[in-house]
Amino acid sequence: MKKIGVLAVVMAMAFLFVGVASAEMYVEGYIGGVMPTSNGQSFTVNEVPPLNTLSDVNHVRFGGGMDATVIGGVKLGTWFVPEGFAGFGYPSWMKYFGFYTDFSYQNLTMRPQRIGGTLTRNITAGPGIVRQELEAGFFESQGMAATWAFMFAGRYGFFADSEVPFGRLQPYVGVGPAIMFTSMSPKFGAQLVGGTANGLTGLHMSPGNQSSTNIALAVDAGIRYMALKNVSFDISFKWRYSPQSYNFSGVDNPGNGFNILTAGVPATFTLNPTYSLFSVQAGVAYHF
């Protein structure tokens, strides 16, 4: 049954491309830059000491400054011209509308930045809070975002001629849902401000990499210039918006030999950044 399903999909795609061979389809590659953004947030690190007499709860916040980076991707789309898409004869007014799918990739790097917060120590063997102190330290992260968008678009044409009847200059806008695949690999540390409590050190974790897949909102605006009948140049702006969630588990102070109560203590925390990614890019498309 699976083979039959795969064959049916392949045949459907074959008929689709045969049907659109004379329609206004295009494939485009592009590259550009992503503007710096801020994804600051608060989070809590909970230590889970199985045998120790102390448990720490670190409440910290970081600014979330994200570096500018490069974005690259590819588009595949069509405009609903009267020649038809997949054999459909659209009315003439439909030529102002179209659909394209857009896949892009970029890095997500948070440069080292200051964090601050408080450390609360509890006695697991008895009641009450031992002590609460201020902390200061750093946070940084490496990651990536791959976004697959499904865009419904509208356009208008200027400077029509016999070679490009719709118009050589074509401003357009697009909006649609997207799937955003992201990963994050944070590293951070903090020390108590003004000394330590009972000789205990602060926070230090490198919990590894986690990934998240979420629905995103995609919005585009651009200007396409038809240099030739089958070749165009495109300048566009993108906005991708998506909340993400990562659940980390690791070890606090894995190399700390100063005090056995805080050396290699299991700890967990959750990060929930909301990515609001702006970019500008230039592309070249082939129309067929």
C-alpha positions in Angstrom: 0.0 0.0 0.0 2.8 2.4 0.8 4.4 1.8 -2.6 1.1 2.5 -4.3 0.7 5.7 -2.3 4.2 6.9 -3.3 3.5 6.1 -7.0 0.3 8.0 -6.9 2.1 11.0 -5.5 4.8 10.8 -8.1 2.2 10.5 -10.9 0.2 13.4 -9.5 3.4 15.6 -9.4 4.2 14.6 -13.0 0.8 15.6 -14.3 1.0 18.8 -12.2 4.3 19.9 -13.9 3.1 18.9 -17.3 0.0 21.0 -16.7 2.0 24.1 -15.7 4.7 23.9 -18.3 3.1 26.8 -20.2 2.0 28.6 -17.0 4.0 31.3 -15.2 6.0 29.2 -12.8 9.4 30.2 -11.4 12.2 28.9 -9.2 14.4 31.3 -7.3 17.5 31.2 -5.2 18.4 34.0 -2.8 20.8 35.2 -0.2 20.7 38.0 2.3 21.2 39.2 5.8 19.2 38.8 9.0 19.0 41.9 11.2 20.0 41.7 14.9 17.0 41.1 17.3 16.5 40.7 21.0 15.0 37.5 22.7 15.7 38.3 26.3 13.8 36.3 28.9 13.9 35.0 32.5 14.3 31.4 33.4 14.8 29.2 36.4 17.5 26.5 36.9 16.3 23.8 39.4 19.0 21.6 40.9 18.0 18.1 41.7 20.6 16.8 44.3 19.7 13.2 45.1 21.8 12.9 48.2 22.9 16.4 49.1 21.6 18.5 52.0 21.2 21.6 49.9 19.2 22.4 46.8 19.7 25.5 44.7 17.1 27.4 42.6 18.7 30.0 40.3 16.4 32.7 38.9 18.3 34.5 36.1 17.6 36.9 33.2 19.5 37.7 30.1 19.1 40.3 27.4 18.9 37.9 24.4 20.9 40.0 22.0 21.2 38.1 18.7 23.9 38.6 16.1 23.3 39.6 12.5 23.8 36.6 10.2 23.3 35.4 6.6 20.2 33.8 5.3 19.9 31.7 2.2 17.0 29.9 0.5 14.9 28.9 -2.5 11.4 29.6 -3.7 9.1 27.6 -6.0 5.9 29.4 -7.1 3.4 30.2 -9.7 1.0 33.0 -10.6 -2.6 32.1 -11.6 -2.4 33.3 -15.2 -5.1 32.5 -17.8 -2.9 29.8 -19.2 -3.8 27.8 -16.1 -2.1 26.0 -13.3 -2.5 22.2 -13.4 -4.8 22.6 -16.4 -7.2 25.1 -14.8 -8.3 28.0 -16.9 -8.3 30.9 -14.5 -10.1 34.2 -15.2 -7.9 37.1 -16.3 -8.1 38.9 -12.9 -6.5 35.9 -11.2 -3.1 36.9 -12.7 -2.6 39.3 -9.8 -2.5 36.4 -7.4 -0.3 33.4 -6.8 1.3 31.0 -4.5 4.8 30.0 -3.6 6.7 27.8 -1.1 9.8 29.2 0.5 12.6 27.3 2.3 15.3 29.3 4.1 18.2 28.6 6.5 20.1 30.8 8.9 22.2 30.6 12.1 20.9 31.9 15.5 23.8 33.1 17.5 23.5 35.0 20.8 26.8 36.7 21.6 28.1 36.5 25.2 26.1 38.9 27.4 25.6 39.7 31.0 23.0 37.9 33.1 21.7 38.7 36.6 19.4 37.1 39.1 19.1 35.6 42.5 20.0 32.2 44.1 17.8 30.6 46.7 19.2 27.8 48.8 16.9 25.4 50.6 17.7 22.7 53.1 16.3 19.5 51.7 16.6 17.7 55.1 14.7 20.4 57.0 12.3 23.3 56.6 12.9 26.9 55.5 15.2 28.9 53.2 18.8 29.1 54.1 19.7 32.2 52.2 19.0 34.2 49.1 21.8 36.1 47.2 22.3 38.1 44.1 24.2 36.6 41.1 25.9 38.0 38.0 27.4 36.2 35.1 27.2 35.5 31.3 25.0 33.8 28.7 25.7 32.8 25.1 24.1 30.4 22.6 24.6 28.8 19.2 21.8 27.5 17.0 20.0 27.6 13.7 16.6 28.1 12.1 15.2 26.4 9.0 11.8 27.7 7.9 9.4 26.2 5.3 6.8 28.8 4.4 3.6 28.5 2.3 2.8 31.9 0.9 -0.3 33.4 -0.7 0.8 36.4 -2.8 -0.5 39.3 -4.7 1.3 41.5 -7.3 0.9 44.4 -9.6 2.8 45.1 -12.9 4.4 48.2 -14.3 6.2 49.0 -17.7 4.5 46.3 -19.8 5.8 45.5 -23.2 5.4 42.8 -25.8 8.0 40.5 -24.2 6.5 40.8 -20.6 2.8 41.8 -21.1 2.1 41.9 -17.3 4.9 44.4 -16.7 8.6 44.2 -16.1 8.5 45.8 -12.6 6.3 43.7 -10.2 6.0 44.7 -6.6 4.4 41.9 -4.5 3.4 41.0 -1.0 2.9 37.5 0.5 1.6 36.1 3.8 1.1 32.5 5.0 1.8 29.9 7.6 5.2 28.3 8.1 7.0 25.5 9.9 10.1 26.6 11.8 12.7 24.1 12.8 15.2 25.5 15.3 18.0 24.4 17.6 19.7 26.0 20.6 22.9 25.2 22.5 23.3 27.5 25.5 26.2 28.0 27.8 26.1 30.2 30.9 27.6 30.8 34.3 27.1 33.0 37.3 28.9 33.8 40.6 27.4 35.2 43.8 27.8 39.0 44.2 29.9 39.9 47.2 31.3 36.5 48.0 29.8 33.0 48.5 27.5 31.5 51.1 29.2 28.9 53.2 32.0 28.5 50.6 29.6 27.5 47.8 30.1 28.6 44.3 27.6 29.9 41.8 26.0 28.5 38.6 27.8 26.9 35.6 26.1 24.9 32.8 26.6 23.7 29.2 23.6 21.4 28.8 24.1 20.6 25.1 21.8 21.0 22.1 18.0 20.9 21.9 15.6 21.4 19.0 12.1 22.6 18.6 9.5 22.6 15.8 6.7 25.1 15.8 4.2 26.8 13.6 5.3 30.3 12.4 3.8 33.4 10.7 5.5 34.4 7.5 5.2 37.8 5.8 7.0 39.0 2.7 7.2 42.1 0.6 9.4 42.6 -2.5 10.0 44.0 -5.9 10.7 41.7 -8.9 12.2 43.0 -12.2 11.9 40.9 -15.3 15.2 41.5 -17.0 14.3 38.9 -19.7 11.2 36.9 -20.5 12.4 34.0 -18.4 14.9 35.7 -15.9 14.1 38.1 -13.1 15.9 39.8 -10.2 14.2 40.0 -6.8 14.7 42.2 -3.8 12.6 41.2 -0.8 12.0 41.7 2.9 11.0 38.8 5.2 9.5 38.6 8.7 9.2 35.3 10.5 7.5 35.1 13.9 7.4 32.0 16.1 7.4 31.0 19.8 9.8 28.2 20.6 10.3 26.0 23.7 13.4 24.0 24.8 13.7 21.7 27.8 17.3 21.3 29.0 18.8 19.0 31.6 22.5 18.9 32.5 24.9 19.3 35.4 25.6 22.4 37.4 29.3 22.9 38.1 30.5 19.6 36.5 34.2 20.5 37.2 33.8 22.0 40.6 35.9 20.2 43.2 35.7 23.0 45.8 32.7 21.6 47.6 31.2 18.2 47.2 27.7 19.6 47.8 27.7 21.5 44.5 30.0 19.4 42.3 28.2 17.8 39.4 24.7 18.4 40.6 21.9 17.5 38.1 19.8 20.5 37.0 17.0 21.3 34.6 15.6 24.5 33.0 13.4 25.6 30.2 13.9 28.4 27.6 10.9 29.8 25.7 12.2 32.4 23.2 9.9 34.1 20.7 11.7 34.6 17.5 10.9 37.7 15.5 13.3 37.5 12.5 13.6 40.3 10.0 15.8 39.9 6.9 16.5 41.4 3.5 17.7 39.4 0.5 18.4 39.5 -3.2 17.5 36.6 -5.6 17.6 35.5 -9.2 14.7 33.5 -10.6 14.1 31.4 -13.7 10.5 31.5 -15.1 9.0 28.7 -17.2 
